[in-house]
Amino acid sequence: MLSAKLILTALAFAAVSSAAPSSTAKPSPDVLGTITLCNNDSPPDDCVTLSNVVDNICVSLTGNLDHYNKAVSFVSLAIPDNYACGFMETFDCTFGGGVGNDVLGLGPGNYFLFEVAGEQGGNFNDKASSFLCGPTS
């Protein structure tokens, strides 16, 4: 497991860096890959696959994804090796410590969230409310 603080620092830097004007700006964001979220620990039951995960764009588990808010137990990340996703306990990809504001950083792979710990130490099962993916270097 990657350090969530390291991942989120890299994501924040990439977001600020990508905000600078560029003569080679792309017309649309890059799609990184797919993320599957399951609200139980026996995929593929009760899962959703997001096939349009975009670099440095926060996804809050609201609206059509509300069913998965604070209910995700399994995550599959089909993203490039030099990318990671930060899962936050709050909406809008905010983090900063304190009760109810845990964060978890994960690279490509499959994860049962009751087996991985967030920055605050406890497992991350049924905590995610938003996520953000971006490069680690």
Summary of the structure (lengths in Angstrom):
residues: 137
radius of gyration: 14.3
end to end distance: 15.8
largest distance: 46.8
contacts: 422
relative contact order: 0.25
helix: 20%
strand: 33%
